[in-house]
Amino acid sequence: MARETGRTVRDLRRDNRTAVLQRLYFDGPMSRLALGSAAGMSSGSVSNVVAELLAEGLVEEAGSLGADGGRPRTLVRVVADRGRLIGVDVGETRVRVELFDLSMRELARAERLLPGHGKRSYDVGVVAGHILDGVVEVLGAAGAGGGELLGVGIGVPGIVEQTSDGPLVHGQTVGWDAVPLERLLRAPGRLPSGLPVFIDNGARTLGQAEMWFGGGRGARDAVVVLFGSGVGACVVADELAGGRAVEWGHLTVRVRGRRCRCGARGCLEAYAGAEALVARWREAGGRPPDGVDEEGALTALLAEGAAGDGVAVGVLEETAEYLGAGLADLINLFQPERILVGGWAGLQLGARFLESVRRHALAYALRRPAARVDIVLGRLGPDAVTVGAAILPLADFFARGGRRAPMPPAPAPAWRAALGERLASPAVVSGGGAVE
């Protein structure tokens, strides 16, 4: 029966299931009484929903809580092995695939290196093949048990455009122009039939992970920045609900400056991304070790800086100032209460230079917003993008009230809404380059 608002009883039941699952997922185990209070539902509604979820094996009883002068209250929780999720990070140097249970415990992982650097290493067919190989490998490693596979989430470089024909990836710095990645992944017939696939910007998936499980928990507005070979960020703020995208990594920090991978000059990424940082060290007279990849070269640069090498110290100090100035722009624009620094390069640099970056950021930013911001390292490490990517099918699962629907997945607004107050439809501020 339709309600005056156009919503049906079925819609209400689904929303109640979603509310209960989300509360149990983040705050459980909980009693039915506590669930009703937290979710704003009547005791009867909570009891009916919990009974359904128990019957379906989505939740289970988890002991009891004593009550003064009354009967003990039975606690319930989400069953972690009821479902499985796959997260994929299409990074600058590798494709990483991880399989998780519902508690985000890693069950298996696979990695495939991308040859060389730049656009040639981003051959779409090669990347798609690595993703499919990784999915097959982690599913084989985990075996047939462990619950239903709920979907695959993929974090990619660049902007993701949702169209009626599926998502298109626009990655200017890696030579991707309207790449129909999902279509390419389904074409060989190697994915399990009916498996939902979700594709989003890698910086956004990093932000989702940190807001749900990492350093962003408890913050109403935050910026999660990612430094890999490229530069990206995810802005989470109430006033930006709707996902407005801008390209922070391609903010001009020096007029007629260094050539960026996007083709323009003077972008922040041309100074702060790990690829540019190693190139600047080499141009200044530094000698990266032969035969190492970008991560190895950055490690060597940091070691030279720690040893007091003047060239390395100069390059690193200049980079800290560029990063600080870039963060100051985010502080002035969005006035976040927290900035989290992540990505493999960000975590390496942050361990040694976060205080210097913080000092420059506060010096360049306006005093009022600078006074309320806390700049810290992200907590989830280099796997944050894959964790965030796996959240995409989990959010869709929540949006459907714990029922995995056939293809296609729920429309983007539905599963984004399921992110709830943990990540309220974040705007992506992407460097346009690959992130990992």
VMD Tcl script that draws the C-alpha trace (Angstrom):
set ca {
  {0.00 0.00 0.00}
  {1.42 3.37 -1.00}
  {1.77 6.06 1.60}
  {1.04 9.76 0.98}
  {4.76 10.43 0.61}
  {5.02 7.88 -2.17}
  {6.85 5.47 0.13}
  {5.48 1.99 0.68}
  {5.37 -0.35 3.65}
  {8.10 -2.32 1.88}
  {10.28 0.81 1.79}
  {9.74 1.32 5.51}
  {10.68 -2.27 6.33}
  {13.83 -2.00 4.24}
  {14.80 1.26 5.95}
  {14.22 -0.29 9.38}
  {16.43 -3.24 8.45}
  {19.10 -0.83 7.22}
  {18.97 1.18 10.44}
  {19.28 -1.91 12.63}
  {22.13 -3.41 10.60}
  {24.10 -0.18 10.59}
  {23.71 0.33 14.33}
  {24.76 -3.23 15.06}
  {27.67 -2.99 12.62}
  {29.19 0.13 14.14}
  {28.00 -0.03 17.75}
  {27.13 -3.67 18.42}
  {26.65 -5.99 20.13}
  {23.49 -4.31 21.41}
  {20.29 -5.30 23.11}
  {16.96 -4.81 21.38}
  {16.13 -2.05 23.86}
  {19.32 -0.17 23.08}
  {18.75 -0.68 19.35}
  {15.31 0.88 19.54}
  {16.66 3.95 21.29}
  {19.64 4.33 18.96}
  {17.67 3.79 15.75}
  {14.58 5.73 16.80}
  {12.31 2.71 16.40}
  {9.57 1.21 18.56}
  {10.30 -1.94 20.55}
  {7.86 -3.86 18.38}
  {9.54 -2.78 15.14}
  {12.99 -3.61 16.47}
  {11.86 -7.06 17.64}
  {10.31 -7.83 14.24}
  {13.42 -6.71 12.33}
  {15.82 -8.58 14.60}
  {13.68 -11.73 14.29}
  {13.89 -11.49 10.49}
  {17.64 -10.94 10.54}
  {18.16 -13.82 12.96}
  {16.14 -16.13 10.74}
  {18.21 -15.10 7.71}
  {21.50 -15.63 9.52}
  {22.56 -11.99 9.22}
  {22.71 -11.42 12.97}
  {23.29 -13.73 15.91}
  {22.89 -13.67 19.65}
  {26.07 -12.69 21.49}
  {25.54 -13.26 25.19}
  {23.53 -11.17 27.58}
  {23.78 -7.99 29.60}
  {22.72 -8.02 33.25}
  {20.03 -5.60 34.37}
  {19.61 -4.37 37.96}
  {16.47 -5.91 39.39}
  {15.32 -7.19 36.00}
  {15.83 -9.86 33.40}
  {19.13 -9.97 31.52}
  {18.99 -8.46 28.04}
  {20.14 -10.58 25.14}
  {22.71 -8.93 22.88}
  {22.79 -9.35 19.11}
  {25.49 -8.63 16.55}
  {26.13 -8.87 12.81}
  {27.51 -12.26 11.71}
  {30.95 -11.45 10.30}
  {31.22 -14.49 8.04}
  {27.73 -14.06 6.58}
  {29.15 -12.23 3.57}
  {32.38 -11.43 1.74}
  {33.55 -8.26 0.02}
  {36.31 -7.57 -2.50}
  {38.21 -4.28 -2.59}
  {40.51 -3.32 -5.48}
  {43.09 -0.52 -5.53}
  {44.21 0.43 -9.03}
  {47.42 2.11 -7.91}
  {50.33 3.78 -9.66}
  {52.69 0.82 -9.53}
  {50.41 -2.14 -8.83}
  {46.86 -3.46 -8.73}
  {46.00 -4.72 -5.26}
  {42.97 -6.99 -4.64}
  {41.80 -7.98 -1.15}
  {38.97 -10.20 0.09}
  {37.29 -9.32 3.41}
  {34.54 -10.65 5.61}
  {31.85 -8.29 6.91}
  {34.04 -7.20 9.82}
  {36.69 -6.12 7.27}
  {39.05 -8.87 8.36}
  {41.33 -9.69 5.45}
  {40.82 -13.22 4.13}
  {43.12 -13.16 1.10}
  {45.06 -10.74 -1.09}
  {46.70 -10.63 -4.50}
  {48.94 -8.05 -6.17}
  {49.94 -7.50 -9.77}
  {52.74 -5.08 -10.65}
  {52.27 -2.56 -13.43}
  {55.34 -2.29 -15.67}
  {57.14 1.03 -15.97}
  {55.62 4.40 -15.13}
  {53.22 6.81 -16.75}
  {50.51 6.25 -19.31}
  {52.03 3.18 -20.94}
  {51.74 1.22 -17.70}
  {48.04 2.09 -17.65}
  {47.04 0.07 -20.68}
  {43.35 -0.54 -19.96}
  {43.46 -4.16 -21.06}
  {46.43 -4.90 -18.79}
  {44.77 -3.26 -15.77}
  {41.45 -5.05 -16.38}
  {43.30 -8.36 -16.72}
  {45.13 -7.78 -13.44}
  {41.85 -7.03 -11.66}
  {40.22 -10.20 -12.97}
  {43.26 -12.33 -12.17}
  {43.32 -10.91 -8.65}
  {39.62 -11.56 -8.06}
  {39.97 -15.17 -9.20}
  {43.08 -15.62 -7.05}
  {41.60 -14.31 -3.78}
  {38.40 -16.29 -4.24}
  {40.41 -19.43 -4.85}
  {42.64 -18.79 -1.86}
  {39.64 -18.29 0.45}
  {37.79 -21.36 -0.79}
  {34.05 -21.83 -1.18}
  {33.07 -21.05 2.42}
  {32.75 -17.77 4.21}
  {29.37 -16.54 3.08}
  {27.93 -14.92 0.00}
  {30.12 -12.66 -2.15}
  {28.31 -9.31 -1.99}
  {30.24 -7.41 -4.62}
  {33.49 -5.90 -5.85}
  {34.48 -2.29 -5.18}
  {37.24 -0.67 -7.24}
  {39.17 2.52 -6.48}
  {40.55 4.06 -9.68}
  {42.57 7.12 -10.75}
  {40.59 10.09 -12.00}
  {36.95 11.08 -12.17}
  {34.19 8.46 -12.36}
  {31.11 9.45 -14.35}
  {27.99 7.39 -13.68}
  {26.00 6.93 -16.91}
  {23.02 4.86 -17.99}
  {25.47 2.53 -19.73}
  {27.66 2.10 -16.66}
  {30.53 4.06 -15.09}
  {33.12 5.80 -17.24}
  {36.58 6.60 -15.88}
  {38.25 9.85 -16.92}
  {41.91 9.69 -15.87}
  {43.73 12.41 -17.77}
  {47.12 11.86 -16.15}
  {47.11 8.15 -17.00}
  {45.64 8.46 -20.48}
  {42.15 7.16 -19.69}
  {39.40 8.96 -21.57}
  {35.87 7.72 -20.78}
  {37.05 4.16 -20.13}
  {34.05 1.78 -19.62}
  {35.92 -0.27 -17.02}
  {32.98 -2.29 -15.72}
  {31.99 -3.29 -19.23}
  {35.56 -4.40 -19.93}
  {35.63 -6.45 -16.73}
  {32.38 -8.25 -17.52}
  {33.15 -8.96 -21.17}
  {35.42 -12.02 -20.70}
  {32.82 -13.74 -18.50}
  {35.32 -14.38 -15.67}
  {33.37 -12.56 -12.95}
  {30.75 -14.58 -11.06}
  {27.36 -14.21 -12.69}
  {25.30 -11.36 -11.25}
  {28.13 -10.02 -9.11}
  {27.65 -6.27 -8.42}
  {30.64 -4.09 -9.35}
  {31.16 -0.58 -7.94}
  {33.75 1.85 -9.28}
  {34.75 5.08 -7.57}
  {37.64 7.52 -7.27}
  {40.52 6.12 -5.23}
  {40.78 9.19 -3.03}
  {37.10 8.84 -2.18}
  {37.51 5.22 -1.17}
  {40.44 6.20 1.05}
  {38.22 8.80 2.69}
  {35.45 6.28 3.20}
  {37.83 3.89 4.93}
  {39.26 6.50 7.28}
  {35.83 7.92 8.14}
  {34.31 4.50 8.87}
  {37.21 2.73 10.54}
  {40.18 5.08 10.91}
  {41.20 8.52 12.06}
  {38.05 10.23 10.78}
  {35.66 8.54 13.22}
  {33.85 11.10 15.31}
  {34.57 14.03 12.97}
  {31.64 15.75 11.27}
  {33.84 17.41 8.67}
  {37.27 16.27 7.60}
  {39.68 16.15 4.71}
  {41.49 12.89 3.97}
  {44.49 13.56 1.75}
  {46.34 10.95 -0.23}
  {49.93 11.21 -1.41}
  {51.10 8.51 -3.77}
  {52.70 9.04 -7.13}
  {49.89 11.55 -7.57}
  {47.97 13.67 -5.10}
  {44.32 13.34 -4.12}
  {41.93 14.13 -1.30}
  {38.42 13.43 -0.09}
  {36.45 16.24 1.55}
  {33.68 15.25 3.95}
  {31.36 18.08 5.00}
  {27.62 18.57 5.42}
  {27.51 21.51 3.03}
  {29.14 19.43 0.30}
  {26.58 16.63 0.36}
  {26.01 15.66 -3.25}
  {29.60 14.88 -4.15}
  {30.84 18.02 -5.90}
  {34.24 17.21 -7.39}
  {37.22 19.53 -7.83}
  {40.83 18.75 -8.72}
  {42.96 19.76 -5.75}
  {46.11 18.11 -7.08}
  {45.89 20.36 -10.12}
  {45.59 23.56 -8.17}
  {48.22 25.97 -9.57}
  {50.89 26.62 -6.95}
  {53.42 28.27 -9.29}
  {52.56 30.19 -12.43}
  {54.48 28.82 -15.42}
  {55.98 26.22 -13.08}
  {56.94 22.59 -13.64}
  {55.05 20.61 -16.25}
  {52.48 18.32 -14.61}
  {51.43 14.91 -15.86}
  {48.07 16.44 -16.79}
  {49.83 18.72 -19.32}
  {49.44 21.98 -17.40}
  {52.20 23.85 -15.58}
  {52.65 24.60 -11.90}
  {50.18 22.06 -10.43}
  {50.58 20.96 -6.83}
  {51.03 17.40 -8.06}
  {54.04 18.49 -10.10}
  {55.79 19.36 -6.82}
  {54.23 17.19 -4.12}
  {53.50 13.85 -5.81}
  {56.08 11.12 -5.18}
  {56.90 10.81 -8.89}
  {57.64 14.54 -9.13}
  {59.50 14.53 -5.81}
  {61.94 11.85 -6.98}
  {62.36 13.67 -10.32}
  {63.16 16.94 -8.52}
  {65.74 15.17 -6.36}
  {67.42 13.77 -9.46}
  {67.38 17.19 -11.17}
  {68.97 18.77 -8.09}
  {71.90 16.33 -8.24}
  {70.57 13.45 -6.17}
  {71.21 9.87 -7.20}
  {68.30 7.49 -6.72}
  {69.52 3.86 -6.55}
  {69.49 1.93 -9.80}
  {66.88 -0.75 -10.27}
  {64.43 0.40 -7.60}
  {60.83 1.44 -8.05}
  {59.30 4.73 -6.99}
  {58.74 3.60 -3.41}
  {62.35 2.46 -3.12}
  {63.58 5.77 -4.53}
  {61.50 7.74 -2.01}
  {62.87 5.57 0.81}
  {66.39 6.34 -0.38}
  {65.63 10.08 -0.53}
  {64.37 10.05 3.04}
  {67.44 8.12 4.18}
  {69.71 10.69 2.51}
  {67.79 13.47 4.20}
  {68.08 11.79 7.60}
  {71.84 11.48 7.05}
  {72.07 15.23 6.48}
  {72.67 15.28 2.73}
  {72.16 18.90 1.68}
  {70.50 18.17 -1.67}
  {68.01 15.71 -0.16}
  {67.25 18.00 2.78}
  {66.62 20.94 0.46}
  {64.21 18.99 -1.76}
  {62.32 17.56 1.21}
  {62.00 20.91 2.97}
  {60.71 22.55 -0.20}
  {58.20 19.71 -0.63}
  {57.00 20.13 2.95}
  {56.28 23.78 2.21}
  {54.37 22.96 -0.98}
  {52.33 20.36 0.86}
  {51.65 22.80 3.68}
  {50.51 25.48 1.25}
  {48.22 22.96 -0.46}
  {46.70 21.95 2.87}
  {46.24 25.63 3.73}
  {44.05 26.01 0.64}
  {41.89 23.12 1.83}
  {41.69 24.67 5.31}
  {40.60 28.03 3.89}
  {38.10 26.51 1.47}
  {36.45 23.87 3.66}
  {37.40 24.74 7.26}
  {37.62 21.10 8.40}
  {38.09 20.09 11.99}
  {40.50 17.32 10.96}
  {42.94 16.60 8.13}
  {44.20 13.04 7.76}
  {47.31 12.31 5.70}
  {47.41 8.92 3.98}
  {48.72 7.11 0.92}
  {52.00 5.21 0.75}
  {54.09 8.33 0.11}
  {52.14 10.39 2.63}
  {52.73 7.81 5.34}
  {56.47 7.69 4.58}
  {56.81 11.47 4.46}
  {54.47 12.06 7.37}
  {56.48 9.95 9.76}
  {59.39 12.38 9.36}
  {57.99 15.66 8.07}
  {54.42 15.96 9.34}
  {55.36 18.63 11.88}
  {57.05 20.71 9.17}
  {54.04 20.30 6.86}
  {51.71 21.26 9.71}
  {53.75 24.38 10.49}
  {53.65 25.57 6.89}
  {49.93 24.80 6.57}
  {49.07 26.88 9.61}
  {51.33 29.72 8.44}
  {49.64 29.93 5.02}
  {46.06 29.41 6.23}
  {43.74 32.03 7.67}
  {44.06 32.17 11.46}
  {40.43 31.41 12.30}
  {40.02 28.10 10.40}
  {43.63 27.14 11.16}
  {42.96 27.40 14.89}
  {40.38 24.60 14.83}
  {42.04 22.07 12.51}
  {44.00 19.02 13.64}
  {46.46 17.60 11.07}
  {47.36 13.95 11.74}
  {48.36 10.76 9.94}
  {45.69 8.35 8.75}
  {45.39 5.15 10.77}
  {44.70 2.48 8.17}
  {48.04 2.35 6.39}
  {48.65 1.57 2.72}
  {45.65 -0.76 2.44}
  {43.14 2.03 3.11}
  {42.07 2.33 -0.55}
  {41.18 -1.36 -0.81}
  {39.31 -1.22 2.49}
  {37.38 1.81 1.26}
  {36.66 0.14 -2.06}
  {35.21 -2.88 -0.24}
  {32.94 -0.49 1.66}
  {31.12 0.28 -1.61}
  {29.38 -3.12 -1.89}
  {28.89 -3.11 1.88}
  {27.07 0.24 1.66}
  {24.88 -1.15 -1.12}
  {24.13 -4.19 1.03}
  {23.04 -1.88 3.86}
  {20.99 0.28 1.49}
  {19.01 -2.81 0.50}
  {18.37 -3.77 4.12}
  {20.80 -6.68 4.08}
  {19.62 -8.23 0.86}
  {21.92 -8.59 -2.12}
  {19.92 -7.74 -5.20}
  {20.63 -8.92 -8.75}
  {22.59 -6.70 -11.14}
  {22.75 -3.80 -11.52}
  {23.61 -2.47 -8.04}
  {21.48 0.16 -6.38}
  {21.61 3.64 -7.94}
  {24.53 5.69 -6.60}
  {22.36 7.93 -4.39}
  {20.94 4.88 -2.59}
  {24.21 3.24 -1.62}
  {25.86 6.59 -0.92}
  {23.00 7.39 1.45}
  {23.75 4.13 3.26}
  {27.13 5.59 4.20}
  {25.08 7.71 6.59}
  {26.69 10.03 9.07}
  {29.98 8.14 8.76}
  {30.57 9.64 5.32}
  {27.80 11.90 4.07}
  {28.22 11.81 0.28}
  {31.76 13.24 0.28}
  {33.09 15.54 -2.36}
  {36.16 14.17 -4.06}
  {39.15 16.44 -4.42}
  {41.26 14.30 -6.64}
  {44.76 14.78 -7.93}
  {43.67 13.05 -11.11}
  {46.61 10.64 -10.88}
  {46.66 7.13 -9.64}
  {46.64 6.57 -5.92}
  {47.52 3.60 -3.74}
}
mol new
graphics top color blue
foreach p $ca { graphics top sphere $p radius 0.5 }
foreach p [lrange $ca 0 end-1] q [lrange $ca 1 end] { graphics top cylinder $p $q radius 0.2 }
display resetview
